[in-house]
Amino acid sequence: MNTCVMPIAKSVIQPRPSDNGNRILGGEILGKLPRAELDLLRPRLEFAPLRMHQILHEAGDKIRFAYFVESGLISVVNILPDGKSVEVALVGRGGFTGLPVVDGFGTSPNRFIIQAEGTADRIEASVLRELLPHCPHLNLELHRYGQRLTMQAMQIAACNGLHEVEERLARWLLMSHELLGSNELPLTQDLLGQMLGTRRSSVSLAAGTLHKAGIITYRRGRVTVLDKVKLQHASCECYQLIKQHLASWAAEIQQI
């Protein structure tokens, strides 16, 4: 199952809206940093629009930029030798791509592809690698984010192997809804099939069931979440388990 993708583009960098001449930085990770580290990072960051189906990192290729995501939705996709693919994680607002760079690696094991447009601040991978020894708070935040993303990927792996398509679809919609902060999700059934690692016909049946229950509407490549509570009931336990793990870790950090 393949979907139309844009090649890794030399994207046109646009100026971010500014306040009194100082560029406003987006992203939850950057917002947690002390002023001294932000002052080091700010001149090296570029505002980058995230375009639909744009590939930020291709599996096996050198990582050119790391992205601090402010908005949008990015699928982390595992590509098999026969060309088949399945989504293993989701990155949205407050997220980061380019984690291998943090630990000294230069390539990505997965494809990172934009599924909903948004914005980010990006930095050259080589520059980030040079700055990390001088930015201990950034280093810590990126490693914490890496743990959160790994936990999510492990739960999704269990979900894809153990649960029915309808439950997995509901879980995916809940996660996307939360990461985007919107009830409107720009999706096609072909894309959903690829993300869930199943056939389009199976996704169509599952989406039809949710539609008949008044939980979602679907038309022209766009899903609208009508009832989040019912969607949670239709989902497997994986969505709540991910949220519980994140809440538990957040509480631990507050006690440090």
C-alpha positions in Angstrom: 0.0 0.0 0.0 1.6 3.2 -1.2 0.7 6.8 -0.9 1.7 9.9 -2.8 4.7 11.5 -1.1 6.8 14.6 -1.7 10.5 14.1 -1.9 12.7 15.5 0.8 12.6 19.1 -0.3 14.9 22.0 0.0 12.0 23.8 1.5 11.7 27.5 1.3 12.2 29.0 4.7 9.8 31.7 5.6 10.2 34.3 8.3 8.2 33.5 11.5 5.9 36.3 12.8 7.9 38.3 15.2 7.4 40.4 18.3 9.4 43.6 18.6 11.9 42.2 16.0 12.7 39.0 18.0 11.6 35.8 16.4 9.1 33.8 18.5 10.2 30.2 18.9 7.5 27.5 18.8 7.5 24.0 20.3 7.1 22.7 23.8 10.7 21.6 24.2 12.1 25.0 23.3 9.7 26.6 25.7 11.2 24.7 28.6 14.8 25.8 28.0 16.6 28.5 30.1 17.4 31.8 28.4 21.1 31.0 28.0 20.4 27.9 25.9 17.8 29.7 23.9 20.3 32.4 23.1 22.6 29.8 21.7 19.9 28.1 19.7 18.0 31.1 18.4 20.4 32.3 15.7 20.7 28.7 14.3 16.9 28.0 14.1 14.9 28.5 10.9 11.1 28.7 10.7 9.9 25.8 8.5 6.4 25.2 7.1 5.4 21.5 7.1 3.7 20.6 3.8 1.3 17.7 3.3 3.2 14.5 2.3 6.6 16.1 2.6 9.2 13.7 3.8 11.4 15.2 6.6 13.6 12.1 7.0 13.8 9.1 4.7 14.7 5.7 6.0 18.4 5.0 5.6 19.2 8.5 4.5 21.4 11.1 6.2 19.4 13.4 8.6 20.0 17.0 7.3 17.8 18.8 9.8 16.1 18.2 13.1 12.7 19.7 13.7 11.0 21.2 16.8 7.4 20.7 15.9 4.9 23.5 16.7 1.9 22.2 14.9 0.9 19.5 12.3 1.0 15.7 12.3 4.0 13.5 11.3 3.8 9.8 10.8 6.9 7.7 11.7 6.7 4.8 9.2 8.6 1.6 9.1 9.4 0.6 5.5 9.9 -3.1 4.7 12.1 -4.5 1.9 9.1 -5.4 -0.3 7.8 -1.8 -0.1 5.0 -2.4 2.4 4.9 0.0 5.3 3.2 0.5 8.7 3.1 3.5 11.1 5.0 2.9 14.3 4.6 6.3 16.0 3.1 9.8 15.7 4.7 13.2 16.2 2.6 16.3 16.7 2.6 19.6 18.4 5.4 19.8 21.0 7.3 17.0 19.4 10.7 16.6 17.8 12.2 14.7 14.9 15.9 13.9 14.4 16.4 11.9 17.7 19.3 9.7 16.2 21.4 12.9 16.0 21.1 13.4 19.7 23.0 10.2 20.3 25.6 10.7 17.6 23.9 8.8 14.7 23.6 10.4 11.3 20.8 8.4 9.6 17.1 7.7 10.3 15.8 4.1 10.5 12.3 5.3 9.6 10.5 7.6 7.2 9.0 10.7 8.8 6.2 12.0 6.6 3.8 15.0 7.1 0.2 13.9 7.3 -1.3 17.2 8.4 0.3 20.6 7.6 1.8 22.7 10.3 4.9 24.6 11.3 8.3 23.9 13.0 11.6 25.4 13.9 14.4 23.4 12.3 18.2 23.3 12.9 21.0 21.7 10.9 21.8 18.3 12.3 25.5 19.0 12.4 24.9 22.3 14.3 22.6 20.6 16.8 25.3 18.0 17.5 27.8 20.7 18.2 25.5 22.6 20.5 24.3 19.8 22.7 27.3 19.6 24.9 26.7 23.3 25.8 22.9 22.8 26.3 22.4 20.3 29.1 18.7 21.2 29.6 18.0 20.7 25.9 19.9 17.4 26.0 17.8 16.2 28.9 14.5 17.3 27.3 15.3 15.5 24.0 16.2 12.3 25.8 13.0 12.5 27.8 11.0 13.0 24.6 12.9 10.1 23.0 11.6 7.9 25.9 8.1 9.1 25.4 8.2 8.3 21.7 9.7 4.9 22.3 7.0 4.1 24.8 4.4 5.1 22.3 6.0 3.0 19.5 6.1 -0.1 21.8 2.4 0.3 22.7 1.4 0.8 19.0 3.4 -2.4 18.1 1.4 -4.3 20.7 -1.8 -2.7 19.4 -1.2 -3.6 15.8 -0.5 -7.2 16.7 -3.3 -7.8 19.2 -6.4 -5.6 18.4 -9.1 -5.5 15.8 -9.0 -2.9 13.0 -11.9 -0.9 14.4 -10.2 -0.6 17.8 -6.9 0.4 16.2 -8.6 3.0 14.0 -10.3 4.5 17.0 -7.0 4.6 18.8 -5.3 6.3 15.8 -8.0 8.9 15.5 -7.8 9.7 19.2 -4.0 10.1 19.1 -4.2 12.2 15.9 -7.0 14.4 17.4 -5.0 15.1 20.5 -1.7 15.8 18.7 -3.4 18.1 16.2 -5.7 19.8 18.6 -8.5 19.6 16.0 -11.6 17.6 15.3 -10.8 17.7 11.6 -8.3 15.2 10.3 -7.2 15.2 6.7 -7.1 11.5 5.9 -7.9 9.1 3.1 -8.8 5.4 3.6 -5.7 4.4 1.6 -3.6 6.4 4.0 -5.3 4.9 7.0 -4.8 1.5 5.7 -1.1 2.2 5.3 -0.8 3.7 8.8 -2.6 0.7 10.4 -0.9 -1.9 8.3 -4.1 -3.3 6.9 -6.2 -3.3 3.7 -8.2 -0.4 2.5 -11.4 -2.5 2.6 -10.9 -3.3 6.3 -10.4 0.4 7.1 -13.6 1.2 5.1 -15.6 -1.3 7.1 -14.2 0.0 10.4 -14.8 3.6 9.4 -18.3 2.8 8.3 -19.1 1.2 11.7 -17.8 4.4 13.5 -19.8 6.5 11.2 -23.1 4.6 11.7 -22.6 5.0 15.5 -22.4 8.7 15.1 -18.8 8.9 16.3 -17.2 10.3 13.1 -18.1 11.6 9.7 -16.0 10.9 6.6 -16.0 12.6 3.2 -13.6 13.9 0.6 -10.5 12.7 2.4 -11.4 14.3 5.7 -12.5 12.7 9.0 -14.4 14.7 11.6 -14.5 13.5 15.2 -18.1 14.1 16.4 -18.0 12.3 19.8 -14.7 11.9 21.5 -16.2 10.0 24.5 -17.8 7.4 22.2 -14.5 7.2 20.2 -12.7 6.4 23.5 -15.2 3.6 24.2 -14.6 2.2 20.7 -10.9 2.2 21.1 -8.8 -0.5 22.6 -7.0 0.2 25.9 -3.8 1.4 24.2 -4.8 5.1 23.9 -5.5 5.3 27.7 -2.3 3.3 28.5 -0.2 5.8 26.6 -1.9 8.7 28.3 -1.4 7.1 31.7 2.3 6.5 31.1 2.8 10.1 30.0 0.9 11.4 33.0 2.9 9.2 35.4 6.2 10.4 34.0 5.1 14.0 34.1 4.3 13.6 37.8 7.7 12.1 38.4 9.5 15.0 36.7 7.6 17.5 38.9 8.9 15.8 42.0 12.5 16.0 40.9 
